[in-house]
Amino acid sequence: TMLAYIQENYARKLTLQEIADASAISTRECLRHFQMAIRQSPMEYLMEYRIQAAARLLETTNLPVTEIAMRTGWGSNSYFTKMFHRLRGKTPNAHRKEYLALQKQALNE
């Protein structure tokens, strides 16, 4: 239930309390369940989910990076870029360019 709640609401600001409330449990119990089930905190899962959603938009649209940052729930473009780089090892623009180059290469083969 909590994972589904995050997946449905990732684009807006979420709190631990809201995630816990989605399953009618305490925040402490929410943290415990996440650690047991997926070895992450709810906020770590949210961050990774947002990065995955942003990566899909980078790959499938021509939207500016700033627009993608806003659509996927990041408060600012600079924070989004910083976290994307930390989790993916490259900037959002580099990810897009690399993906497009791989797609072009695949079409030429």
Secondary structure, DSSP 4 states (H G I P E B T S, - for coil): -HHHHHHHHTTS---HHHHHHHTT--HHHHHHHHHHHHSS-HHHHHHHHHHHHHHHHHHH----HHHHHHHTT-S-HHHHHHHHHHHHSS-HHHHHHHHHHHHHHHHH-
